[in-house]
Amino acid sequence: MPMRERLWVALDVETLKDAEGLLERLAGLPERIGAKIGSQLFTAAGPAAVETVLKRGFSVFLDLKFHDIPNTVAGAVREATRAGVTMLNVHAAGGTAMMRAAAEAATKAATDFGVARPICIGVTVLTSLDRKGLAEIGVTGNVEAHVLRLADLAREAGLDGCVASPQEIGLLRRALGPKWLIVTPGIRMEAAAVGGAGGLGEDQVRIATPSAAIRAGADAIVVGRPITAAPDPHAAAAAILREIAR
Ligand code: C5P
């Protein structure tokens, strides 16, 4: 299943009003983009956040990283499908049975509610975890090997793709082939990406520019602060779209 939206803007804001302000400024871009609703906005505003984004003509990536017993995750995926999200994610560490339950729930709910089946992707290893952090929770060996292992399981379980940091794109693309969807956060514009005076998001360690991520094999990118904290979010998003179109 190819993905139409190549740019997802992370709505990491405190209130629905803040999100609406951003969406207003992002209206009228030359191609359809999506908005990513994560735990912050969803916890603050609930399903109204999804409705609001859809009403304004953007697709929704529901980034709640479900991780629970299969029956509960299936229920959550069913509700996300009913709400009309285009993409959602689950933690691959939840295991094969959980991921399979998610994929199957998406298919069944789409039929039941007469909506498109959402793209279901897996989160492999959080980019905030390094080798030491993984060892602490009992996973020994290198991070890349664990990422690959989880992505492989995700595919076997019927998921459509995974989230991948810029450094993991090539590895995953080679191992999982052209149809596997790869969605990449950690995007910074040129100056910031080369360590210049970007001034944004210095908590992101593994970063790439939009074009470098797409060139490396990402299907879509997730961009937060380079757009949402820009003086002109519309211009920032338009510049990113132009860059990835080239
Ligand atoms: O502001 P910035 O561009 O860093 O935002 C990136 C977005 O992508 C945030 O919503 C963050 O939660 C999300 N994300 C990430 N790294 C991951 C997975 C998701 O930065 N590995």
Boltz pocket constraint, residues with backbone or C-beta under 6 A from the ligand:
constraints:
  - pocket:
      binder: B
      contacts: [[A, 10], [A, 12], [A, 38], [A, 125], [A, 126], [A, 127], [A, 128], [A, 163], [A, 165], [A, 185], [A, 186], [A, 187], [A, 201], [A, 204], [A, 222], [A, 223], [A, 224], [A, 225], [A, 226]]
      max_distance: 6.0
